[in-house]
Amino acid sequence: MRLVDKTPGARWEWLAGGGFIAAALALGLRGIGRSLWLDEAWVANSIATPSLGGMFYYPAWLQSSPPMFLLTSRLAVQALGASSGAFRAVPLLMALAATGGMFAAARRILSWPFAVLASTLLVFFTAEIEYSHSAKQYSGEVAATVFILLAAIRYLQKPEPRRSYWLAAAIALALPFSYAAVFLLPGVFVAMGKGRRLKMALLPALVLLVLYVFFIRPNFGEGLRAYWASESDSGLSWGTAAALVAAVAVTAASLARVKGKPGWREWTQIVCVLPCILLVVTGALGWYPQTYRTRLFVFPCFVLAVLAGLEDFARALFGRRAAEAGALLAAGVVAAMGVRAQIHNDPNRPKEDVDGAVTYLQRIVAPDDLLLIHPSVGESFRLYAGLHHWMAPPAIYGETGWPCCPRGRLVKARSSTRRSVIADENRMVPAAYSGRVWLLYTIRPTHWDWAGLDESNVWRDNLVDRGCVLPKPDLRFENLAITFAVCGEKL
């Protein structure tokens, strides 16, 4: 077992950790006020419901967000006032906590330069930046992983009862923020001594039981599983498989160099690599969705497992000074590339500018007009109509082309039909209607791929067939379109 160097001193440790948190804050604040899109909007609407029961068991959609993420977000919105930024405050705070915790955990098993590299990889990881200012739970899942790892490392370094209680408490607190934290539990229990495994498992088992009975089971549906399976990046990709092979190979080679029984550092490597293996196995079996966001929680495990092994080999091949210089150089390259990518990106550009579209419609739609809202933007429209205090919009909501996953509906991929879309629009626009009609819908190709039909084209064609006059769709709002039509005698 190799002891980690303590060369920089406490002041430099605090400066480095503070610097990483400041960088994560700067990256997270850029774009935090942009318009929420569909995936965020229904989470925001559930957070803003009048009752806790309505939040945890949202009537409109299956609630896949963990309860503590919802509760803390609700408190943040109540404190800050409802806005796009307020709904993203907790994800940003979770990203900052993950950043500080990552440096603390890495510093316990890696030398200072390699700990800097580990933290740099997390701070400038594209998915971590994106979900630090998205109203979703994924940055909280990263934070939960990091703090379980930190508590596990502290216990493995000194396996005393007090630290085992802290580890149990960390797991019990992490699980309501991150259902995915269960992937870390097998490794933690394997690393613990036999005498403490049972006691250690009692509190997490109780928390898991409560979560399953009251939060997971009531919000589970086959539609959710079908949606995950249909995602373009779902499944076991070659990149994921290659990353797993690399992590396992590096860890196995590093452990093979150890003579005698594994020490706390070797057990930490096992704790880190085992969730990576379990994630890939469950994904290959179709038990857990394999997308870039659902894999994000395991990224700290992957980084620590790989860097722990690479540090051993680099020191053996090149010596300590050269290895650490290489780590600092790599950290600088990663940071430079991350900054360059952020400069070229526009974080203020929303995935769907529903905020702008609602502002425009509120100004121009008359009370006796018809405003048709496609389900692809239904939750988003409700959110921003409320935020803009548009209390009585003349909105009629469509019933076809649903995204995942409305409660009480079994929505299947590519199930939309032209006949059902026309029938639904005729329900919303009566045959004898004379007046103005406004259509609001998404133009994200991924949604229409899921539905199996671009229903916006059917909406417009049907109105033309009914004799309405339509100009070209208004595309001024990111990934959204508004179509204006004049029908009947008012032509």
C-alpha positions in Angstrom: 0.0 0.0 0.0 1.4 3.4 -1.0 0.7 6.5 1.2 -0.3 9.6 -0.7 2.1 12.5 -0.7 1.2 15.6 1.4 3.6 18.0 -0.2 1.5 21.1 -1.2 0.3 22.0 2.4 -3.1 22.9 3.7 -3.1 26.4 2.2 -2.6 25.0 -1.3 -5.2 22.3 -0.7 -7.8 24.9 0.1 -6.8 27.1 -2.8 -7.0 24.3 -5.3 -10.4 23.1 -4.0 -11.7 26.7 -3.9 -10.4 27.2 -7.4 -12.3 24.2 -8.8 -15.5 25.2 -7.0 -15.1 28.7 -8.5 -14.6 27.3 -12.0 -17.7 25.0 -11.6 -19.7 28.0 -10.4 -18.6 30.1 -13.4 -19.5 27.4 -15.8 -22.8 26.6 -14.1 -24.0 30.2 -14.0 -23.5 30.7 -17.8 -26.9 29.9 -19.2 -28.7 29.2 -16.0 -31.5 31.7 -16.9 -32.3 30.3 -20.3 -35.7 28.9 -21.1 -36.4 25.5 -19.6 -37.3 22.9 -22.2 -39.8 20.0 -22.0 -37.7 17.6 -19.9 -37.1 20.3 -17.3 -40.5 21.9 -17.5 -42.5 19.0 -16.2 -40.0 18.7 -13.3 -40.5 22.4 -12.6 -44.3 22.1 -12.7 -44.2 19.2 -10.3 -41.9 21.2 -7.9 -44.4 24.1 -8.1 -47.5 22.1 -7.3 -49.4 23.3 -4.2 -49.0 20.0 -2.2 -46.1 17.7 -1.5 -48.2 14.8 -2.5 -48.8 16.3 -5.9 -45.0 16.9 -6.2 -44.0 13.4 -5.3 -46.8 11.8 -7.3 -47.3 14.3 -10.1 -50.7 13.7 -11.6 -49.7 14.5 -15.2 -46.4 12.5 -15.5 -44.5 9.7 -14.0 -42.2 11.2 -11.4 -38.7 9.9 -12.0 -36.9 12.5 -10.0 -35.7 11.5 -6.5 -37.7 12.9 -3.5 -34.8 14.9 -1.9 -34.0 16.6 -5.2 -37.6 17.6 -5.5 -37.9 18.8 -1.9 -34.7 20.9 -1.9 -35.6 22.4 -5.3 -39.0 23.3 -3.9 -37.4 25.1 -0.9 -35.1 26.9 -3.3 -37.9 28.1 -5.5 -39.9 29.2 -2.5 -36.9 31.2 -1.2 -35.8 32.7 -4.5 -39.2 33.0 -6.3 -40.2 31.0 -9.3 -37.9 31.6 -12.3 -35.8 29.6 -14.7 -32.7 30.2 -12.6 -34.5 29.3 -9.4 -35.5 25.9 -10.7 -31.9 25.3 -11.6 -30.4 26.5 -8.3 -30.2 23.1 -6.6 -28.6 21.4 -9.6 -25.9 24.1 -9.5 -25.4 23.7 -5.8 -25.1 19.9 -6.2 -22.5 20.4 -8.9 -20.5 22.6 -6.6 -20.8 20.1 -3.8 -19.7 17.3 -6.2 -16.7 19.4 -7.2 -15.4 20.0 -3.7 -16.1 16.4 -2.7 -14.3 15.1 -5.7 -11.1 16.9 -4.9 -11.3 15.8 -1.2 -11.9 12.2 -2.2 -9.2 12.2 -4.9 -6.7 13.8 -2.6 -7.0 10.9 -0.2 -6.0 8.2 -2.8 -4.0 10.3 -5.3 -1.0 12.6 -5.1 -1.8 16.3 -5.4 -1.1 16.6 -9.1 -3.3 13.5 -10.0 -6.0 14.8 -7.7 -5.9 18.1 -9.6 -6.3 16.1 -12.9 -9.2 14.1 -11.4 -11.1 17.3 -10.4 -10.3 19.0 -13.7 -11.8 16.1 -15.6 -15.0 16.4 -13.6 -15.3 20.2 -13.7 -14.8 20.4 -17.5 -16.8 17.3 -18.4 -19.4 18.4 -20.9 -22.3 16.5 -19.3 -21.5 17.7 -15.8 -21.5 21.3 -17.0 -24.8 20.8 -18.9 -26.6 19.3 -15.9 -25.2 21.8 -13.4 -27.6 24.3 -15.0 -30.4 22.0 -15.9 -33.5 21.4 -13.8 -32.8 17.7 -13.5 -31.3 15.5 -10.8 -28.2 14.3 -12.6 -25.7 16.7 -11.0 -27.2 15.6 -7.6 -26.4 12.0 -8.6 -22.8 12.9 -9.1 -22.7 14.6 -5.7 -24.2 11.5 -4.1 -21.6 9.3 -5.6 -18.7 11.5 -4.6 -19.8 11.7 -1.0 -20.4 8.0 -0.7 -16.9 7.5 -2.1 -15.4 10.0 0.3 -17.1 8.4 3.3 -16.0 4.9 2.1 -12.4 6.0 1.7 -12.3 7.5 5.2 -13.7 4.3 6.6 -11.3 2.1 4.7 -8.3 4.2 5.8 -9.4 3.8 9.5 -12.2 1.2 9.9 -13.5 2.4 13.3 -17.1 2.3 14.4 -17.6 6.1 14.2 -16.5 6.2 10.6 -18.8 3.3 9.7 -21.7 5.2 11.1 -20.7 8.2 9.0 -20.6 5.9 6.0 -24.0 4.5 6.7 -25.4 8.0 7.2 -23.8 9.2 3.9 -25.4 6.3 2.0 -28.8 6.9 3.7 -28.7 10.6 2.8 -27.4 10.0 -0.8 -30.1 7.5 -1.8 -33.0 10.0 -1.6 -31.0 12.3 -3.9 -29.9 9.5 -6.2 -31.5 6.2 -6.9 -28.4 5.3 -8.9 -26.4 5.3 -5.7 -27.4 1.7 -5.2 -24.7 0.8 -7.8 -22.0 1.8 -5.2 -23.4 -0.4 -2.4 -22.1 -3.8 -3.5 -18.5 -2.5 -3.6 -18.8 -0.8 -0.3 -20.2 -3.9 1.4 -17.5 -6.1 -0.2 -14.8 -3.8 1.1 -16.1 -3.8 4.7 -15.2 -6.4 7.2 -17.6 -9.3 7.7 -18.5 -8.2 11.2 -19.8 -4.8 10.2 -21.6 -5.6 6.9 -24.9 -6.5 8.4 -25.0 -3.5 10.8 -23.9 -1.3 8.0 -26.6 -2.5 5.6 -29.6 -2.0 8.0 -30.0 1.8 7.6 -29.5 1.9 3.8 -31.9 -1.1 3.4 -34.6 0.6 5.4 -34.1 3.8 3.3 -34.3 1.8 0.1 -37.5 0.1 1.2 -39.1 3.4 2.0 -38.0 4.9 -1.3 -39.3 1.9 -3.2 -42.7 1.7 -1.5 -43.5 5.4 -1.4 -41.7 6.9 -4.4 -40.3 4.4 -6.9 -43.1 1.9 -7.3 -46.0 4.5 -7.6 -44.1 6.2 -10.4 -43.0 3.2 -12.4 -44.6 2.4 -15.8 -43.8 0.3 -18.9 -43.9 3.5 -20.9 -40.8 4.8 -19.1 -38.9 1.6 -19.9 -40.0 1.7 -23.5 -38.8 5.3 -23.8 -35.4 4.7 -22.4 -35.0 1.8 -24.8 -35.9 4.0 -27.8 -33.3 6.7 -27.0 -30.7 7.1 -29.8 -27.8 6.9 -27.3 -29.3 4.1 -25.2 -27.7 0.7 -25.0 -24.2 -0.6 -24.6 -22.1 1.5 -27.0 -18.6 0.7 -28.2 -17.3 3.8 -26.3 -18.9 2.7 -23.0 -17.6 -0.9 -23.5 -14.1 0.5 -24.2 -14.1 2.7 -21.2 -15.1 -0.2 -19.0 -12.4 -2.4 -20.4 -9.9 0.3 -19.8 -11.0 0.9 -16.2 -11.0 -2.9 -15.4 -7.7 -3.5 -17.1 -5.9 -0.6 -15.4 -7.4 -1.5 -12.0 -6.6 -5.2 -12.4 -3.0 -4.5 -13.5 -2.6 -2.1 -10.5 -3.9 -4.7 -8.0 -1.7 -7.4 -9.5 1.3 -5.4 -8.4 0.3 -5.6 -4.8 2.1 -8.2 -2.7 0.1 -9.7 0.2 -3.4 -8.6 1.3 -4.9 -5.5 -0.4 -4.7 -2.3 1.6 -7.3 0.5 1.9 -6.2 2.1 -1.3 -6.6 -1.2 -3.3 -10.0 -1.7 -1.7 -10.9 1.9 -2.8 -10.0 1.0 -6.4 -12.3 -2.0 -6.2 -15.1 0.2 -4.7 -14.7 2.6 -7.6 -14.5 0.0 -10.5 -17.3 -2.3 -9.4 -20.1 0.3 -10.1 -18.7 0.7 -13.6 -19.0 -3.0 -14.2 -22.5 -3.3 -12.7 -23.7 -0.3 -14.8 -22.6 -1.9 -18.0 -24.0 -5.3 -17.1 -27.4 -4.0 -16.1 -27.5 -1.8 -19.2 -26.6 -4.8 -21.5 -29.5 -6.7 -19.8 -31.9 -3.9 -20.3 -32.4 -3.3 -16.6 -31.0 0.3 -16.5 -31.0 3.0 -19.2 -27.7 3.6 -20.8 -27.6 7.3 -21.9 -25.0 10.0 -21.3 -27.1 11.5 -18.5 -28.0 8.3 -16.7 -24.3 7.3 -16.8 -23.1 10.6 -15.4 -23.3 9.4 -11.7 -20.6 6.8 -12.3 -18.1 9.2 -13.8 -16.3 10.0 -10.5 -15.8 6.3 -9.9 -14.4 5.8 -13.4 -12.0 8.7 -13.1 -10.6 7.7 -9.6 -10.3 4.0 -10.7 -8.4 4.8 -13.8 -6.2 7.5 -12.4 -5.2 5.4 -9.3 -3.9 2.7 -11.6 -2.3 5.1 -14.1 -0.5 6.9 -11.3 1.1 3.7 -10.1 2.3 2.8 -13.5 3.5 6.3 -14.3 5.5 6.4 -11.1 7.0 3.0 -11.8 8.0 3.9 -15.4 9.0 7.5 -15.2 9.5 8.3 -11.5 7.4 10.4 -9.1 8.4 13.9 -10.4 7.9 13.1 -14.1 4.6 11.3 -13.4 3.2 14.3 -11.4 4.5 16.8 -13.9 2.6 14.8 -16.6 -0.5 14.8 -14.5 -0.4 18.6 -14.1 0.3 19.0 -17.9 -2.7 16.8 -18.7 -4.9 18.8 -16.3 -3.8 22.0 -18.0 -4.7 20.5 -21.4 -8.1 19.4 -20.2 -8.8 22.8 -18.7 -7.7 24.6 -21.9 -9.8 22.4 -24.1 -12.8 22.8 -21.7 -12.5 26.6 -21.7 -12.2 26.6 -25.5 -15.3 24.5 -25.9 -17.3 26.7 -23.6 -16.2 29.8 -25.5 -17.4 28.3 -28.8 -20.7 27.1 -27.3 -23.5 29.4 -26.4 -24.9 28.3 -23.1 -27.7 30.9 -23.2 -29.1 29.2 -26.2 -32.0 27.1 -25.0 -33.0 23.7 -26.3 -36.5 25.1 -26.7 -37.3 28.8 -26.3 -40.7 28.3 -24.7 -40.2 31.5 -22.6 -39.9 33.6 -25.7 -42.8 31.9 -27.5 -45.2 32.3 -24.6 -44.2 36.0 -24.2 -44.9 36.5 -27.9 -48.2 34.6 -27.8 -49.4 36.4 -24.7 -49.0 39.7 -26.5 -50.6 38.8 -29.8 -53.3 36.1 -29.1 -56.8 37.5 -28.6 -59.3 36.0 -26.1 -61.6 34.7 -28.9 -58.7 33.1 -30.9 -58.0 29.4 -30.7 -54.6 28.4 -29.4 -53.6 24.8 -30.0 -50.8 23.4 -27.9 -49.1 20.2 -29.0 -48.3 17.7 -26.2 -44.6 18.1 -27.1 -44.7 21.6 -25.5 -47.7 21.2 -23.2 -45.9 21.2 -19.9 -43.5 23.9 -21.0 -46.4 26.1 -22.1 -48.1 25.6 -18.7 -45.0 26.5 -16.9 -44.3 29.8 -18.7 -47.9 30.8 -18.9 -47.9 30.6 -15.1 -44.6 32.4 -14.7 -45.9 35.2 -17.0 -49.2 35.4 -15.1 -51.2 34.5 -18.2 -54.0 33.2 -16.2 -56.6 32.5 -18.9 -54.9 31.7 -22.2 -57.3 30.4 -24.8 -55.3 27.2 -24.9 -56.6 23.8 -26.1 -54.2 20.9 -25.6 -53.7 18.2 -28.2 -54.0 14.5 -27.4 -51.6 12.8 -29.9 -47.8 12.6 -30.2 -47.2 12.5 -26.5 -43.6 12.5 -25.2 -42.6 10.2 -22.4 -44.2 9.5 -19.9 -47.7 10.8 -19.1 -49.4 9.1 -16.2 -52.2 6.7 -17.1 -51.2 6.5 -20.8 -49.2 3.8 -22.4 -47.3 5.8 -25.0 -45.3 3.8 -27.4 -42.6 4.9 -29.8 -43.6 5.6 -33.4 -47.3 5.1 -32.7 -48.6 8.3 -34.2 -51.0 8.0 -37.2 -52.2 10.7 -39.6 -55.8 9.6 -39.0 -55.7 10.1 -35.2 -53.9 13.5 -35.6 -56.5 14.8 -37.9 -59.4 13.6 -35.7 -57.7 15.3 -32.7 -57.3 18.6 -34.5 -60.9 18.5 -35.7 -61.9 18.1 -32.1 -60.0 21.2 -31.2 -61.1 23.3 -34.2 -64.8 22.8 -34.8 -66.0 22.4 -38.4 -67.9 25.7 -38.4 -65.2 27.7 -36.7 -64.5 31.1 -38.1 -61.6 33.1 -36.8 -57.9 32.9 -36.0 -56.0 29.8 -35.0 -52.5 29.6 -33.5 -50.5 26.4 -33.4 -47.5 25.9 -31.0 -45.3 22.8 -31.4 -41.8 21.6 -31.2 -39.6 21.2 -34.2 -37.0 18.9 -32.5 -36.4 16.0 -34.8 -35.9 13.7 -31.9 -39.4 14.2 -30.7 -40.9 13.4 -34.1 -38.7 10.4 -34.5 -40.1 9.2 -31.2 -43.7 9.9 -32.3 -43.1 8.3 -35.7 -44.7 11.2 -37.6 -44.2 15.0 -37.8 -47.6 15.9 -36.6 -47.0 19.6 -37.1 -47.2 19.0 -40.9 -50.5 17.1 -40.5 -51.9 20.0 -38.4 -51.1 22.5 -41.1 -52.1 20.3 -44.0 -55.5 19.6 -42.4 -56.2 23.3 -41.8 -55.4 24.0 -45.5 -57.7 21.2 -46.6 -60.4 22.8 -44.5 -59.9 26.1 -46.4 -57.9 28.0 -43.9 -55.1 30.3 -45.0 -51.7 29.7 -43.5 -48.4 31.6 -44.0 -45.1 29.9 -43.4 -44.4 28.8 -39.8 -42.8 31.4 -37.5 -39.4 29.9 -36.6 -38.0 32.7 -34.5 -37.9 30.6 -31.3 -35.3 28.0 -30.8 -36.6 24.5 -31.7 -40.2 25.8 -31.6 -42.6 26.9 -34.3 -45.8 29.0 -34.2 -48.2 28.8 -37.1 -51.0 31.3 -37.6 -54.1 30.5 -39.6 -57.3 32.3 -40.5 -60.4 30.2 -41.1 -64.0 30.5 -42.1 -65.8 33.7 -42.8 -63.0 35.9 -41.5 -60.8 35.1 -44.5 
